[in-house]
Structures are given as structure tokens and as C-alpha cells.
Amino acid sequence: MSETISRIGIIGCGLMGAGIAEVCAKAGSDVIVVESDDERAKAGRARLEKSLTRAQERGKIDDAAAVLERVQVVTEIASLADRQLVIEAIVEDEQAKVDLFARLDEVVTDPEAILASNTSSIPIVNIAGATSRPQQVMGVHFFNPVPVLRLVELVPALTTADATLERAREYVEGTLGKEAIVCQDRAGFVVNSLLIPFILSAVRMYEGGFATAEDIDKGMVLGAAHPQGPLALADLIGLDTCLSAAESMYAEYKEPLHAPPALLRRMVSAGHLGRKSGKGFYDYS
């Protein structure tokens, strides 16, 4: 019988990586996060500390310092050797992920370790093929903000073993207390297959001068009971992430509704990525 998962590795301590680290540490897991350099590691640690302090102030947790003690932020990928579950949360770039998983295959020594990607759109089977253990590679896709949103998409590739999927589900649901859905390994999975075309339609509407960003969003909030409009949501997700997801889905399906609008490409080229850059469809400066 497989050992219960308690040792977690995470690659990347940006918004998603830090959020995943936070929920794992809150659940009592021993967490090691790997960043690319000391500066990013320091920033990631500060992001975690700020979020946990806020959670304590709001009464969500009792002791932020105790949770933070369960997290190490390091720069050496070799530190992940004994991890039972490693979750990649780096840039949404297929070659970068393939190269990383080839390295993880060399580094992680636990023979039952699950190597997981938090990708929102890249085919898992392409990533799994970079390893000598494709049966232990799958998608474990969290949603931003990770501490708040309860959903996790579990994405087995054609090569993923049933036991791998069940161990991941046991950790996500049993340990983290999240809700899991199982998706086929197709670009976009369940949520983004529905969400990204919706966001792209809103971008085209704005681009075509049909209405202001504020009125498009107000229409969906007040007319369709959405908690947030599509353009504000795109800013929250990150316009670069929306663009990457759209490109992956268009490459797979060749559906016109998945084709990124020219305005979205221009905004990303200009560095207007949404909340994280201070400017997107709205100004956050």
C-alpha cells in the first residue's frame, strides 16, 4: 500500500505556486518550493508571509508563523529528491515544462512520487513523455486565488496509471479539503474550455466598440448574476495566461472561437497583463 502523501514539492513561487504552497502547508504538509534565484525566492517567501498574515488577521488560521514554518523556499531543484508529490507552477510554456519534467525525473527519487503540472491548457501527455515514468505524471490544476477557490481539475493523460489518479484525488480531497473533477487530457480541460471562449468573446466585443469594458462587465454581473465580469476576470487571471490558453486550444481544435483577438496580443506585447502588471482592461496603479 502506498504511503500517505505528506511531502510536497512545488516549482515556482509566483501567485499560483505560493497559493498552492499555502494550502498544502495549512493542511499540515511539509512543503519545499523551488524558485529560479535568490531574489525570486525572497519575493515568494514574502508573498506567502503576507497572505498567511492576512489570513490570521481575518481569523481564517490561528498561527501564521506555525504554517510558514512548514514551508521552505529554496533555489536548488535537488532539494525535491524525497518529495511524494511535486507540482509544477512555472510559466505556461510547453518546452519549459518538458525540460523541467525531464530534470524532475532525474531528481525525484521516491519510486511512487507523482509528478504533476498545474498547466491550464498544455497537453499532459506531452509533458509525461519527457520522463521515464509517464504513468506517474498527470495534471493537478488549481484555480486563482488558490486559498479561496475550492476546485481542482485532475487530468490523467493516456499514460497515467489509475493508482496515480486515485492518490492525487485522495490528497486533494482528503488532505486539502478541495473539490476535484476529473477531465480528459484535452487543451483547456473543463473550466478553460468554457471560460476562455467567453473571455475572448468579451475582448472582441470591446475591441469592436460595442460597449465599454465597464458596461460589458456590468452586463454579465447584473444581467447574468456572474460574480465578476469577463474583462475584470481576464485581468485577474493575467492576459498573458489567457493568451497562452487560447493559443493552446486553437492549436488543438482549430476553432475560430479559440483564436486570440488582435487586441489581446497587442496588450500582452505592451506588458499590459492585468492586475499583476498594474494595467489591463482596467488601471490598477
C-alpha positions in Angstrom: 0.0 0.0 0.0 1.3 3.5 -0.9 2.5 5.8 1.8 0.2 8.7 2.6 1.3 11.9 0.8 2.7 14.5 3.2 5.9 15.7 1.5 5.1 18.2 -1.2 7.4 19.9 -3.7 6.4 23.0 -5.8 8.2 24.6 -8.6 7.6 28.3 -8.8 6.5 30.7 -6.1 4.5 33.2 -8.1 0.8 33.7 -7.5 -0.2 30.1 -8.2 2.9 28.4 -6.7 2.6 30.5 -3.5 -1.1 29.8 -3.3 -0.6 26.0 -3.7 2.2 26.1 -1.1 -0.1 27.9 1.3 -3.0 25.5 1.1 -0.6 22.5 1.4 1.1 23.9 4.5 -2.2 24.8 6.1 -3.2 21.2 5.7 -0.1 20.1 7.6 2.1 19.0 4.7 5.9 19.5 4.7 6.4 21.9 1.7 9.5 22.7 -0.3 9.2 25.4 -3.0 11.9 25.9 -5.6 12.5 29.2 -7.3 15.0 30.1 -10.0 17.1 32.5 -8.0 17.5 34.1 -4.6 15.6 37.3 -5.5 12.5 35.4 -6.6 12.8 33.0 -3.6 12.8 36.0 -1.3 9.8 37.6 -3.1 8.0 34.3 -3.0 8.6 33.9 0.8 7.3 37.4 1.3 4.2 36.7 -0.7 3.5 33.7 1.4 4.1 35.5 4.6 1.8 38.4 3.6 -1.0 36.1 2.6 -0.8 34.0 5.8 -0.6 37.1 8.0 -3.8 38.4 6.3 -5.5 35.0 6.8 -4.6 35.2 10.5 -6.0 38.7 10.8 -9.2 37.6 9.3 -9.5 34.6 11.6 -9.0 32.0 8.9 -6.0 30.5 10.7 -4.7 30.6 14.2 -1.0 30.9 13.8 0.5 32.2 10.5 4.1 31.6 11.8 3.4 27.9 12.5 2.1 27.4 9.0 5.1 29.3 7.5 7.5 27.0 9.4 6.3 24.1 7.3 7.4 25.8 4.1 11.0 26.1 2.8 11.7 28.3 -0.3 14.9 27.3 -2.0 16.7 27.6 -5.3 18.1 24.1 -5.7 15.8 21.6 -7.5 17.8 18.8 -5.9 16.0 19.6 -2.7 13.0 17.8 -4.1 14.6 14.4 -4.0 12.4 12.9 -1.3 9.1 14.5 -2.3 6.0 12.4 -2.8 4.1 14.9 -4.9 5.7 17.6 -7.0 3.5 20.3 -8.6 5.0 22.4 -11.3 3.6 26.0 -11.5 6.0 27.8 -13.8 5.4 29.9 -17.0 2.8 28.5 -19.4 5.3 27.4 -22.0 5.4 23.8 -23.2 9.1 23.5 -23.9 9.9 25.0 -20.4 7.6 22.4 -18.8 9.0 19.5 -20.8 12.6 20.5 -19.9 11.6 20.8 -16.2 9.9 17.4 -16.1 13.0 15.7 -17.7 15.0 17.2 -14.8 12.5 16.2 -12.2 12.6 12.6 -13.5 16.3 12.6 -12.6 16.0 14.4 -9.3 12.9 12.9 -7.5 13.9 9.5 -6.0 10.7 8.3 -4.5 9.6 5.4 -6.8 5.9 6.2 -6.2 6.2 10.0 -6.5 3.6 11.8 -8.5 4.9 14.5 -10.9 2.1 17.0 -11.6 1.6 20.1 -13.7 -0.6 23.0 -12.8 -0.9 23.9 -16.5 -4.3 25.2 -17.6 -4.1 24.2 -21.2 -0.9 22.3 -22.3 -1.4 18.5 -23.1 -0.2 16.4 -20.1 0.9 13.5 -22.4 3.5 15.9 -24.0 5.0 16.6 -20.6 4.8 13.0 -19.4 6.8 11.8 -22.4 9.8 13.7 -21.1 10.0 11.3 -18.2 10.8 7.6 -17.7 7.6 7.3 -15.5 4.7 8.6 -17.6 2.4 6.5 -15.5 3.1 8.8 -12.6 2.6 12.1 -14.4 -0.7 14.0 -14.5 -2.3 17.4 -14.3 -3.4 18.9 -11.0 -4.8 22.2 -11.9 -5.7 24.7 -9.1 -7.5 28.0 -9.6 -6.5 31.5 -8.6 -6.8 32.6 -5.8 -5.8 29.1 -4.6 -6.7 29.6 -0.9 -10.2 30.7 -1.8 -11.3 28.7 -4.8 -12.2 25.1 -3.9 -12.0 23.4 -7.3 -9.0 21.3 -8.6 -9.1 19.7 -12.0 -7.4 16.3 -12.0 -6.1 15.5 -15.5 -4.8 12.0 -16.3 -3.0 11.5 -19.6 -3.5 8.4 -21.7 -0.3 7.1 -19.9 -1.4 7.9 -16.3 -2.0 4.9 -14.0 -5.3 4.7 -12.2 -3.4 4.4 -8.9 -1.7 7.8 -9.6 -5.1 9.5 -10.2 -6.6 8.0 -7.0 -3.6 9.0 -4.9 -3.8 12.6 -6.2 -7.6 12.6 -5.6 -7.0 11.4 -2.0 -4.6 14.2 -1.3 -6.6 16.9 -3.0 -9.9 16.0 -1.4 -8.9 14.2 1.8 -5.9 16.3 2.9 -6.6 19.7 1.3 -10.4 19.6 1.5 -10.8 20.7 -2.1 -13.4 19.5 -4.6 -11.9 17.6 -7.5 -13.3 17.0 -11.0 -11.6 14.6 -13.5 -11.0 15.9 -17.0 -9.8 14.3 -20.2 -6.3 15.4 -21.3 -7.6 17.9 -23.9 -6.4 21.5 -24.1 -8.4 23.7 -21.8 -9.8 20.8 -19.7 -13.3 21.6 -18.4 -13.2 25.1 -17.0 -11.0 26.9 -19.5 -12.7 25.1 -22.4 -15.8 27.0 -21.4 -14.2 30.1 -19.8 -11.6 31.2 -22.4 -14.0 31.4 -25.4 -16.3 33.5 -23.1 -13.5 35.9 -22.3 -12.3 36.1 -25.9 -15.9 37.0 -26.9 -15.9 39.8 -24.4 -12.5 41.0 -25.7 -13.8 41.0 -29.3 -16.9 42.9 -28.2 -14.7 45.6 -26.5 -12.3 45.6 -29.4 -15.2 46.2 -31.9 -16.5 49.2 -29.9 -19.8 47.5 -29.0 -19.6 48.7 -25.4 -17.1 49.9 -22.7 -15.2 47.4 -20.6 -17.2 48.6 -17.6 -20.6 48.1 -19.3 -19.6 44.7 -20.7 -18.7 43.6 -17.2 -21.7 45.2 -15.6 -23.9 43.4 -18.1 -22.7 40.0 -17.0 -22.6 40.8 -13.3 -26.1 42.4 -13.1 -27.8 40.6 -16.0 -26.4 37.0 -15.6 -25.5 37.0 -11.9 -21.8 36.5 -12.5 -19.7 37.5 -9.5 -17.2 39.3 -11.8 -17.3 40.4 -15.4 -15.2 38.7 -18.1 -12.8 41.5 -18.7 -12.1 42.0 -15.0 -11.7 38.3 -14.7 -9.2 38.3 -17.5 -7.2 40.9 -15.7 -7.3 38.7 -12.6 -6.2 35.6 -14.4 -3.5 37.5 -16.4 -3.8 38.4 -20.0 -0.7 36.5 -20.9 -2.2 33.4 -19.3 -5.4 33.9 -21.2 -3.5 34.3 -24.4 -1.4 31.1 -23.8 -4.6 29.1 -23.0 -6.3 30.4 -26.2 -3.3 29.6 -28.3 -3.1 26.0 -26.9 -6.8 25.5 -27.5 -6.7 27.0 -31.0 -3.7 24.8 -31.9 -5.6 21.7 -30.8 -9.1 22.4 -32.1 -8.7 25.0 -34.9 -12.0 26.5 -33.8 -12.4 30.3 -34.6 -13.8 30.9 -31.2 -10.5 30.0 -29.7 -8.4 32.3 -31.9 -6.9 35.1 -29.8 -8.2 38.6 -30.8 -5.5 41.0 -32.1 -6.1 43.4 -29.2 -5.3 40.7 -26.6 -2.0 40.0 -28.4 -1.2 43.7 -28.5 -1.9 44.2 -24.8 0.4 41.3 -23.9 3.1 42.7 -26.1 2.7 46.0 -24.4 3.1 44.4 -21.0 -0.5 45.2 -20.0 -1.1 41.9 -18.3 -3.9 42.8 -15.9 -3.7 43.1 -12.1 -0.1 41.7 -11.9 1.3 44.4 -14.1 -1.0 47.2 -12.8 -2.8 47.7 -16.1 -5.0 45.6 -18.3 -8.6 46.3 -19.3 -8.6 48.4 -16.1 -6.0 50.5 -14.4 -4.8 49.2 -11.1 -2.0 51.7 -10.5 
